[in-house]
Amino acid sequence: MADAGTGPPGSRVWDKAAEGLGEALLNALFDQSAVGLHVLDTDLRLVRVNLLYDSPVDPLLGLRFDEVYILEAPREAEELLRGVLRTGVSVVDHLVHGRGTDATGPVRSMTVSVYRLDDAEGLPIGLLAAVVDVTLQEKERARERCLTAVREHVGSSLDVATTCQAFVDAVVPQFVDFAVIEVVDDVLRGADPPLGPLGPDVPLRRAAGTGFRGLAAEEEETGDEDPSSDEGGDAAYVPGGGDGQGPHVPELRRLVPRTPYALAAADLGVRVAPLGGDTPWLDADPDAARLIEATCAHSLMVVPLTLRGSLLGLLSLYRCEGTAPFDEDDVELATAAATRVALSIDNARRFERDHVIASMVQRRLLPQDQGHRTAIDTAHVLLAGRNSGSWFDTIPLSGGRTALVIGTVAGRGLQTAIVMGQLRTVIHALAGLDLEPDEVLARLQDTADRLAAERAALPPGDSLQQETLTATCMYGVYDPFARTCTIARANHPGPVVIGPDGSPVDTDVPEGPGLFAVDAAPFAPAVIPLQEGSVLAFFTASFVSGAGSTSRMEEALAHPETPLQALCDNVVYSLPRNSHPDGAALLLARTGTVSAHRVATWQLDHDRTTPKVARALVREQLEAWKLDEDTVYATELIVSELITNAVRYGTPPLQLRLLLDRTLTCEVHDSSSVAPHLRHARTVDEGGRGLYIVSQLASHWGTRFSREGKALWTEQDVPRVEEGQEAEGP
């Protein structure tokens, strides 16, 4: 039985009741729904509305949708509405950002769902747009995205600046509008971070920062071009990835007391401070005041970068006009992100400390003073890099010869520098034996094999056992009398030689195996004839990376009359950008000859009267060189013993040579390959004291072998003789 006032469906009474229910439903939706409902006509003007925010509705009727809301992308919103009106295809949960025309506060995030309204004939008569405020949800998603970006990108580098910049790029503009990371200055150099609280005299250096565009132009309009600076900092910093836009931030500063920065560094707690014209502490910190004014920042969060109670630096985050102030959720996210940044900075700091130590060890192991070399001038350049195993050397040898050495141990850190030092020490010892270059490298390879065996014998848990040893080396000997350079190389780039006329000299030095390679192939030397004034270039692989690199070096060295150090600089200037990320070494040498006034050579008979003749020749020459009587007498005795030894045990031909340079060198050549040995004669022995006497009178002495025989040589320290003081030799 039907109730009163009702009737069967389709009756007039039913239709009237249904119309009343529909009207009540619409009123309830527009008056009580938490969703903002907007009925638009075909011109996209408001017919009926239920706003998300409290505001009078009547003044908004008849306005366009993009006049009711101030959207960040109004044209995109209009195209969206017209597309639904035209096609009838609904759009659900389209995200937009904006706020009402008369609403205050930060920009809100909203989802818009649009449906077309059709009449009974299916023709469009308007749109229904449902707007939902999802600001809180979007904030949470943004925080998650920001934290994910920090986790993915921060910590992938062992460089402090790169690590800090990666963090700034991850949080701006997703989380904040402007960010600056300052690190304790000593921490950037690898020092241990200080325990909190931070002293007022401890400087902090800006490691990274970024922010708004267009601010520099505003400063130019106001004529404010005086950058903030401090004692020792750069004049100014322009954030934003070097695009020339942004506020000035000091490079180096000390914290001003009674500011959020100083308080955060004092108790290692997070500080959140509202900013405005009446903020009291800004008067004491003009740099911060200028930054805040330039960015229009209204909210500041200072987060200390702490690790195990130590302070590594400060993270300053700013929000500017149009964004919400920091809340507790933001503090939680910033604290979690700062923890990762602090850990990454500490890892980079430890790596930097190891690099500083390794670089210091490397430089201490390299020659501190090249000193004077006979008939050859040298210059070098060592480019800083993470590789701590590049080395070079010039070693004076007997007979006025000079050894040129360059090499690289692959790797970074202290252990690499130690291996480099071990190889360099062995090179010096082998060079003192007057071995040929290929023999030097062969014996150096033996040492490398022993070092590799020692590393392989380390306990399995030792990290060094997992690091493969790799090294290269090139060793050359320049002989000013033969005017040749004999070179051998172990998997090292070959030399570049430029003649005195500036043209390249063809060099074909066979490549041998690396020092730690399993290949046991022998080293083959190459003898390169050189004219006086030629330039030799020994360099590490970083100088010849890329196509045409050897040609670039040859062009840079094509002016051999230029001073050597200037030539070194020219080679560096010719390098492409970032061509030596792991460091590089370059050694240049300009060849010369021995002045005829400083050398005397005699061919002597192989008989018992020769020692007497040699003594007379030596005295005459040394007196012509105006050397003192003690040196003359000692040299007579040395030459007498060496000639006697050669006559008694050697074979002809016999040659005597005197060379006057920083030292006085005596050489006796014969064709025998039998080497004399120093004996310690007893009191009753009648002989065996010749070489002992020589060793006592000479500063250095030794035997040098060649294909033609051997040479016994000595060196004596003599008073320095200037070029114009000695008489001409015979």
C-alpha positions in Angstrom: 0.0 0.0 0.0 1.5 3.3 -1.1 2.3 6.1 1.5 0.4 9.3 1.3 1.8 11.8 -1.1 3.5 9.2 -3.2 2.5 7.4 -6.4 3.8 4.9 -8.8 7.0 5.7 -10.7 6.3 8.0 -13.7 3.3 9.6 -12.1 3.2 13.4 -11.5 3.4 12.9 -7.8 6.5 10.7 -8.2 8.2 13.2 -10.5 7.5 16.0 -8.1 9.0 14.0 -5.2 12.0 13.0 -7.2 12.6 16.6 -8.2 12.5 17.6 -4.6 15.0 15.0 -3.6 17.3 16.0 -6.4 17.1 19.6 -5.3 17.8 18.6 -1.7 20.7 16.5 -2.8 22.3 19.3 -4.7 21.8 21.7 -1.8 23.4 19.2 0.6 26.4 18.6 -1.8 27.0 22.3 -2.3 26.5 23.2 1.4 28.2 20.3 3.2 30.6 18.6 0.9 34.3 18.7 1.7 34.9 18.7 -2.1 34.9 22.1 -3.9 32.1 21.8 -6.5 32.0 24.2 -9.4 29.3 24.3 -12.1 30.4 26.1 -15.2 28.5 27.2 -18.3 29.8 26.7 -21.8 31.8 29.9 -21.5 33.6 28.4 -18.4 31.9 31.0 -16.2 30.8 30.1 -12.7 27.1 29.3 -12.2 27.1 27.6 -8.8 30.0 26.9 -6.5 31.0 25.3 -3.2 34.5 26.8 -2.3 37.2 24.9 -0.4 37.9 28.0 1.6 35.7 30.4 3.5 34.8 33.3 1.2 31.6 35.0 -0.1 30.2 33.1 -3.1 28.0 35.7 -4.7 30.8 38.0 -6.0 32.4 35.0 -7.7 29.3 34.0 -9.8 29.8 34.8 -13.4 33.6 34.8 -13.2 35.8 32.5 -15.2 37.4 29.5 -13.5 40.9 31.0 -14.0 39.6 34.2 -12.3 38.3 32.3 -9.3 41.7 30.6 -8.7 45.2 32.0 -9.2 46.9 29.0 -10.8 50.6 28.5 -11.6 49.6 27.2 -15.1 46.3 29.0 -16.0 46.5 28.3 -19.7 46.9 24.6 -19.1 43.8 24.6 -16.9 41.7 26.4 -19.5 42.8 23.9 -22.2 41.8 21.1 -19.9 38.3 22.5 -19.3 37.7 23.2 -23.0 38.9 19.7 -23.9 36.4 18.1 -21.7 33.6 20.4 -22.9 34.5 19.6 -26.5 35.1 15.8 -26.3 33.0 14.8 -23.3 35.9 12.7 -22.0 36.1 13.3 -18.2 39.4 14.1 -16.5 39.9 12.7 -13.0 42.4 13.9 -10.3 44.4 16.3 -12.4 47.0 18.0 -10.1 47.2 21.8 -10.2 48.9 24.4 -7.9 47.4 27.7 -6.9 45.0 29.5 -4.5 41.8 31.5 -4.5 41.9 35.1 -5.6 41.0 36.3 -2.2 42.7 33.6 -0.2 45.9 34.2 1.7 48.8 32.0 2.6 51.0 29.7 0.6 50.2 28.0 -2.7 48.0 25.0 -2.3 48.1 21.7 -4.2 44.7 20.6 -5.6 43.3 17.8 -7.7 40.6 18.8 -10.3 38.1 16.3 -11.7 36.1 17.6 -14.6 32.8 16.1 -16.0 30.7 17.4 -18.9 27.0 18.2 -18.2 24.6 17.3 -21.1 20.9 18.1 -21.7 18.2 15.6 -22.5 19.3 15.6 -26.1 23.0 15.0 -25.3 24.2 18.5 -26.0 26.7 20.1 -23.6 25.3 22.7 -21.4 28.3 23.1 -19.0 30.9 21.4 -16.8 31.1 20.2 -13.2 34.6 20.7 -11.7 35.3 19.0 -8.4 38.4 20.4 -6.6 40.1 18.5 -3.7 42.8 20.1 -1.5 45.7 17.5 -1.4 48.4 19.9 -0.1 49.2 17.7 2.9 49.4 14.6 0.8 51.6 16.3 -1.8 53.8 17.6 0.9 54.3 14.1 2.2 55.0 12.8 -1.3 57.4 15.7 -1.9 59.2 14.8 1.3 59.5 11.2 0.2 60.8 12.2 -3.2 63.3 14.6 -1.7 64.6 12.1 0.8 64.8 9.4 -2.0 66.8 11.9 -4.1 69.2 12.6 -1.2 69.7 8.9 -0.7 70.4 8.2 -4.4 72.7 11.1 -5.2 74.4 12.1 -1.9 77.4 9.9 -1.1 78.3 8.7 -4.6 81.4 11.0 -4.6 84.4 11.3 -2.4 84.7 15.0 -3.0 83.2 17.3 -0.4 82.1 20.0 -2.8 80.4 17.5 -5.1 78.7 15.8 -2.2 77.3 19.1 -0.8 76.2 20.3 -4.2 74.4 16.9 -4.8 72.4 17.5 -1.7 71.5 21.1 -2.6 70.3 19.9 -6.1 68.2 17.2 -4.4 66.3 19.6 -2.1 65.9 22.7 -4.2 63.2 23.5 -5.2 61.4 20.3 -4.2 61.8 21.0 -0.5 63.2 24.5 0.0 63.7 27.6 -2.2 67.3 28.3 -1.1 70.0 26.2 0.5 73.6 26.7 1.7 76.0 24.2 3.1 79.0 25.5 5.1 81.7 23.1 6.3 84.3 23.8 8.9 87.4 25.0 7.0 89.8 22.5 8.4 87.5 19.6 7.7 87.8 20.4 4.0 91.5 19.8 4.3 91.0 16.4 5.9 91.4 17.4 9.5 89.3 15.8 12.3 86.0 17.8 12.9 85.9 19.7 16.2 83.7 18.5 19.0 80.7 20.7 19.7 80.2 23.5 20.7 81.9 25.3 17.8 84.2 28.1 19.0 83.5 31.6 17.7 86.9 31.8 16.0 86.4 28.6 13.9 85.8 29.6 10.3 83.2 27.9 8.1 83.6 27.8 4.3 80.7 27.6 1.9 80.8 24.2 0.1 77.6 24.5 -2.0 74.5 26.6 -2.5 71.8 27.4 -5.0 68.7 29.5 -5.1 66.4 31.9 -7.0 66.9 33.3 -10.5 66.5 36.9 -11.3 67.9 38.3 -8.0 71.1 39.6 -9.5 69.1 41.7 -11.9 67.2 43.2 -9.0 70.4 44.1 -7.3 71.7 45.8 -10.5 68.5 47.9 -10.7 69.0 49.1 -7.1 72.7 49.7 -7.7 73.7 47.4 -4.9 76.9 45.8 -6.3 78.9 45.8 -3.1 79.4 42.0 -2.3 79.5 40.6 1.2 83.0 39.6 2.1 85.1 38.8 5.0 88.7 38.3 5.9 90.0 35.7 3.6 86.7 34.8 1.7 86.0 35.4 -2.0 84.3 38.6 -2.9 80.9 37.0 -3.6 79.1 33.9 -4.5 76.3 33.7 -7.0 74.2 30.5 -6.4 72.2 28.7 -9.1 74.9 26.6 -10.7 77.0 29.5 -12.0 74.2 31.0 -14.1 75.0 34.5 -12.9 71.8 34.9 -10.9 71.3 34.9 -7.2 72.1 36.5 -3.9 75.6 36.9 -2.5 76.8 34.5 0.1 80.2 34.8 1.8 82.8 32.3 0.9 84.3 32.1 4.4 82.8 33.4 7.6 82.8 33.1 11.4 79.5 32.8 13.1 78.0 35.9 14.7 77.0 35.2 18.3 73.3 35.2 19.3 72.0 34.1 15.8 70.3 30.9 14.9 73.5 29.8 13.1 75.6 30.2 16.3 73.0 28.6 18.5 72.8 25.6 16.3 76.6 25.2 16.3 76.6 25.7 20.1 74.2 23.0 21.2 74.0 21.0 18.0 70.3 21.4 17.8 68.0 22.4 14.9 66.9 26.0 14.8 63.7 27.1 13.0 63.3 30.9 12.9 60.6 33.1 11.2 62.1 35.9 9.2 60.9 39.4 8.7 61.8 43.1 8.9 61.5 43.0 12.7 63.7 40.0 13.2 66.0 41.2 16.1 69.2 39.2 15.4 69.5 40.4 11.7 71.0 43.7 12.9 74.0 41.8 14.3 74.5 39.7 11.1 74.5 42.0 8.1 75.5 39.2 5.7 72.5 37.1 6.7 70.2 40.2 6.6 71.3 41.0 3.0 70.8 37.4 1.9 67.3 37.2 3.4 66.3 40.6 1.9 67.6 39.5 -1.5 65.6 36.2 -1.4 62.5 37.5 0.3 62.9 34.5 2.7 60.3 34.2 5.4 61.4 31.0 7.2 64.8 29.7 8.1 66.0 26.3 9.3 69.5 25.7 10.5 70.6 22.1 10.9 74.0 21.2 12.3 75.9 18.5 10.4 77.0 16.3 13.2 78.6 12.9 13.5 79.5 11.2 16.8 79.3 14.5 18.7 81.5 16.3 16.2 80.4 19.3 14.1 81.3 19.1 10.4 79.3 22.2 9.3 75.9 23.8 9.1 73.0 23.3 6.7 70.9 26.5 6.2 67.5 26.1 4.5 65.3 29.0 3.4 61.7 29.2 2.3 60.6 32.3 0.4 57.4 34.0 -0.6 54.7 31.7 -1.8 55.8 28.6 0.3 54.7 27.4 3.7 56.9 28.0 6.8 58.8 25.0 8.1 56.9 22.6 10.4 57.8 19.6 12.5 57.6 17.2 9.6 60.0 19.4 7.7 62.4 19.3 10.6 62.3 15.6 10.7 63.1 15.3 7.0 65.9 17.8 7.2 67.4 16.1 10.2 67.4 12.7 8.4 68.9 14.2 5.2 71.5 16.1 7.2 72.6 12.8 8.8 73.3 11.3 5.4 75.1 14.5 4.3 77.3 14.5 7.4 78.2 10.8 6.9 79.1 11.5 3.3 81.1 14.5 4.1 83.0 12.6 6.8 83.8 9.8 4.2 85.0 12.5 1.8 87.0 14.1 4.6 88.8 10.8 5.4 89.5 10.3 1.7 90.9 13.8 1.5 93.0 13.3 4.5 94.5 10.1 3.0 95.0 12.0 -0.2 96.8 14.9 1.6 99.1 12.4 3.4 99.8 10.5 0.2 100.5 13.7 -1.7 102.8 14.9 1.0 104.7 11.6 1.0 104.9 11.7 -2.8 106.3 15.2 -2.8 108.8 14.3 -0.1 109.9 11.3 -2.2 110.3 13.3 -5.4 113.6 15.2 -6.0 113.6 18.4 -4.0 116.4 20.0 -5.9 117.5 18.9 -9.4 120.8 20.6 -9.0 123.5 21.0 -11.7 123.8 18.3 -14.3 126.7 18.1 -16.8 125.9 19.1 -20.4 122.1 19.0 -19.9 119.4 21.3 -18.5 116.2 20.0 -17.1 112.8 21.4 -16.0 109.7 19.7 -14.8 106.0 20.2 -13.9 103.9 18.0 -11.6 100.1 18.5 -12.0 98.1 17.8 -8.9 95.6 15.0 -9.0 94.2 12.1 -7.1 97.0 9.8 -8.4 99.8 9.8 -5.9 102.1 7.5 -7.9 103.6 9.7 -10.6 107.3 10.4 -10.3 110.3 11.6 -12.2 114.0 12.0 -11.6 117.3 13.1 -13.0 120.3 11.2 -11.7 123.9 12.3 -12.3 126.0 9.3 -13.5 129.7 8.8 -14.0 131.5 10.3 -17.0 129.3 13.4 -17.2 126.2 11.3 -18.2 122.7 11.9 -16.8 119.9 9.4 -16.2 116.3 10.7 -17.0 113.5 8.7 -15.3 109.7 8.9 -15.3 107.1 6.5 -14.1 103.6 6.0 -12.7 102.2 3.6 -10.1 98.4 3.2 -10.8 96.2 3.9 -7.8 95.5 6.4 -5.1 96.4 6.8 -1.5 99.3 6.3 0.8 100.1 2.7 -0.3 100.5 3.9 -3.9 102.9 6.6 -2.8 104.9 4.0 -0.8 105.2 1.7 -3.8 106.3 4.7 -5.9 109.0 5.5 -3.3 110.2 1.9 -3.2 110.6 1.8 -7.0 112.3 5.2 -7.1 114.8 4.1 -4.4 115.6 0.9 -6.4 116.1 3.0 -9.5 118.7 5.2 -7.7 120.5 2.1 -6.5 120.6 0.5 -9.9 121.6 3.8 -11.6 124.7 3.9 -9.3 125.8 0.5 -10.7 126.1 2.1 -14.2 123.9 -0.4 -15.8 122.4 -0.1 -19.3 118.8 1.1 -19.3 117.4 -2.3 -20.4 119.3 -3.9 -17.5 118.0 -1.3 -15.0 114.4 -2.1 -16.0 115.0 -5.8 -15.9 116.3 -5.6 -12.3 113.5 -3.2 -11.5 111.0 -5.8 -12.8 112.6 -8.3 -10.4 112.0 -5.9 -7.5 108.4 -5.4 -8.7 107.8 -9.2 -8.7 109.0 -9.4 -5.1 106.7 -6.6 -4.0 103.8 -8.3 -5.7 104.6 -11.6 -4.0 104.8 -9.8 -0.6 101.4 -8.2 -1.2 99.9 -11.6 -2.3 101.1 -13.1 0.9 99.1 -10.7 3.1 96.2 -12.1 5.1 93.0 -12.5 3.1 91.3 -9.8 5.2 93.9 -7.2 4.2 92.4 -4.7 1.7 95.7 -4.4 -0.1 95.5 -7.9 -1.2 92.6 -7.0 -3.4 94.4 -4.1 -5.1 96.3 -5.0 -8.2 99.7 -3.5 -8.6 100.3 -1.7 -11.9 103.3 0.5 -12.8 105.1 1.9 -15.8 108.6 3.4 -16.2 110.9 4.9 -18.8 114.6 5.2 -18.2 117.1 7.0 -20.4 120.8 7.9 -20.2 122.2 10.9 -22.0 125.9 10.7 -22.9 127.3 14.2 -23.8 130.4 12.8 -25.4 128.6 10.3 -27.7 125.7 12.8 -28.1 123.2 10.0 -27.7 120.4 9.1 -25.4 119.8 5.4 -24.7 116.2 4.7 -23.7 114.2 1.7 -22.5 110.6 1.7 -21.4 108.2 -0.6 -19.5 104.7 0.0 -20.9 105.2 3.7 -20.6 104.5 6.3 -23.4 107.5 6.9 -25.5 109.4 10.2 -25.5 109.0 13.2 -27.7 112.2 14.6 -29.1 112.4 18.0 -30.8 115.5 19.0 -32.8 117.3 22.3 -32.4 115.5 23.5 -35.5 112.1 22.9 -33.9 111.2 19.8 -36.0 110.3 16.4 -34.4 112.9 13.7 -34.3 111.8 10.2 -35.1 112.0 8.0 -32.0 111.2 4.3 -32.0 111.6 3.0 -28.5 110.4 -0.6 -28.3 107.7 -1.1 -25.6 108.4 -3.5 -22.9 106.0 -5.1 -20.4 104.7 -3.3 -17.4 106.7 -3.6 -14.1 104.1 -5.8 -12.4 103.0 -7.6 -15.6 103.2 -11.4 -15.9 104.8 -11.0 -19.3 108.5 -11.9 -19.0 109.5 -10.4 -22.4 112.9 -8.7 -22.3 113.4 -4.9 -22.5 114.9 -3.6 -25.7 116.8 -0.3 -25.6 116.9 2.3 -28.4 119.8 4.6 -29.0 118.7 8.1 -30.3 121.4 10.4 -31.7 120.9 14.0 -30.6 122.2 17.3 -31.8 123.2 19.9 -29.3 120.1 21.9 -28.3 117.6 19.1 -28.8 114.7 18.9 -26.3 113.6 15.5 -24.9 110.1 15.2 -23.3 109.4 12.4 -20.8 105.8 12.4 -19.6 103.1 10.3 -18.0 100.1 8.9 -20.0 97.7 11.7 -19.0 99.6 14.1 -21.3 98.9 12.0 -24.4 95.3 11.0 -23.8 93.0 11.7 -26.7 93.5 12.0 -30.5 96.3 14.2 -31.7 97.8 14.6 -28.2 101.4 13.9 -29.4 101.0 16.5 -32.1 99.8 19.1 -29.5 102.9 18.4 -27.5 105.2 18.7 -30.5 103.6 22.0 -31.4 104.1 23.3 -27.9 107.8 22.2 -27.9 108.5 23.5 -31.4 110.4 26.5 -30.0 113.5 24.9 -28.5 115.2 28.2 -27.8 112.5 29.0 -25.3 113.4 28.5 -21.6 112.7 25.0 -20.5 110.3 26.0 -17.7 108.3 28.1 -20.2 108.2 25.1 -22.5 106.8 23.0 -19.7 104.1 25.6 -19.1 103.3 25.7 -22.9 102.7 21.9 -22.9 100.3 22.3 -19.9 98.5 25.2 -21.6 98.0 23.0 -24.7 96.2 20.3 -22.8 92.4 20.0 -23.3 90.2 20.6 -20.3 90.1 17.8 -17.7 92.8 15.8 -19.5 94.7 15.0 -16.3 92.1 14.1 -13.6 94.6 11.7 -12.0 97.6 13.9 -12.0 100.5 14.1 -14.5 104.2 14.6 -14.6 106.4 16.1 -17.3 110.2 16.1 -17.5 112.0 18.2 -20.2 115.7 18.1 -20.9 117.8 20.2 -23.3 121.0 18.5 -24.5 124.4 20.2 -24.5 128.0 19.2 -24.8 131.0 19.5 -22.5 133.2 22.5 -23.1 136.5 21.7 -24.6 138.2 23.8 -21.9 136.9 21.4 -19.2 137.9 18.1 -20.6 141.2 16.5 -21.5 141.7 13.1 -23.1 144.9 11.1 -23.8 145.5 7.8 -25.6 148.3 6.0 -23.7 150.7 3.2 -24.4 150.1 -0.1 -22.6 153.5 -0.4 -20.8 155.1 0.0 -17.4 156.2 3.6 -18.0 152.7 4.8 -18.6 151.9 5.6 -15.0 154.8 8.1 -14.8 153.7 9.7 -18.1 150.1 9.9 -16.9 151.1 11.6 -13.7 153.0 14.3 -15.6 150.1 14.9 -18.0 147.6 15.2 -15.1 149.8 17.7 -13.1 150.2 19.8 -16.2 146.5 19.9 -16.9 145.3 20.5 -13.4 147.8 23.3 -12.9 146.4 24.8 -16.1 143.0 24.6 -14.5 144.4 26.3 -11.5 143.4 23.7 -9.0 145.1 23.7 -5.5 148.2 21.5 -4.8 146.3 19.1 -2.6 143.9 18.2 -5.3 146.7 17.9 -7.9 148.7 15.6 -5.6 145.6 13.4 -4.8 144.7 13.2 -8.5 148.3 12.2 -9.4 148.1 9.4 -6.9 144.6 8.2 -8.1 145.6 8.2 -11.8 148.9 6.4 -11.0 147.0 3.6 -9.2 144.3 3.3 -11.9 146.8 3.3 -14.8 149.0 0.7 -13.0 145.9 -1.5 -12.5 145.0 -1.2 -16.2 148.5 -1.9 -17.4 148.8 -4.9 -15.1 145.4 -6.5 -15.5 143.7 -4.8 -18.5 144.2 -4.9 -22.3 144.8 -2.1 -24.8 143.8 0.4 -26.0 144.3 2.6 -22.9 142.7 6.0 -22.5 142.8 8.6 -19.8 140.1 11.3 -19.5 139.8 14.2 -17.0 136.6 16.1 -16.7 136.3 19.3 -14.6 132.7 20.3 -13.6 131.3 20.6 -10.1 133.6 17.7 -9.4 136.8 16.4 -10.9 136.3 13.1 -12.8 139.1 10.8 -13.7 138.4 7.9 -16.1 140.7 5.1 -17.3 139.4 3.0 -20.2 140.6 -0.3 -21.4 139.1 -3.1 -23.4 139.2 -5.8 -20.7 135.9 -6.9 -19.1 137.6 -8.0 -15.9 136.5 -5.8 -12.9 138.9 -5.0 -10.2 137.9 -5.6 -6.5 138.7 -3.6 -3.5 140.9 -5.6 -1.1 141.7 -5.1 2.5 145.4 -5.9 2.7 147.0 -7.1 5.9 150.0 -5.4 7.4 152.5 -7.8 6.0 151.0 -7.8 2.5 153.2 -6.1 -0.2 150.3 -5.3 -2.5 146.5 -5.0 -2.7 146.3 -1.4 -1.4 145.8 0.5 -4.7 142.0 0.6 -4.9 141.8 1.2 -1.1 144.0 4.3 -1.6 141.7 5.4 -4.4 138.6 4.9 -2.3 140.1 7.1 0.4 141.1 9.9 -1.8 138.0 10.0 -4.0 134.5 11.0 -3.0 133.0 8.3 -5.3 134.5 5.6 -7.5 133.3 2.7 -9.5 133.5 0.6 -12.7 131.4 1.1 -15.8 131.1 -1.6 -18.4 130.4 -1.2 -22.1 130.6 -3.2 -25.3 134.1 -1.9 -25.8 135.4 -2.9 -22.3 135.3 -1.0 -19.0 136.1 2.3 -17.4 137.4 2.8 -13.9 136.3 6.2 -12.7 136.6 8.5 -9.7 135.1 11.7 -8.6 136.7 14.3 -6.3 135.2 17.4 -4.7 137.0 20.5 -5.8 136.6 24.2 -5.1 134.2 25.7 -7.6 135.9 26.9 -10.7 134.3 29.6 -12.8 134.3 29.4 -16.6 136.9 32.1 -17.1 139.3 31.1 -14.4 141.0 28.1 -16.0 143.4 28.1 -18.8 142.8 26.3 -22.1 143.5 22.6 -22.1 145.7 20.9 -24.7 
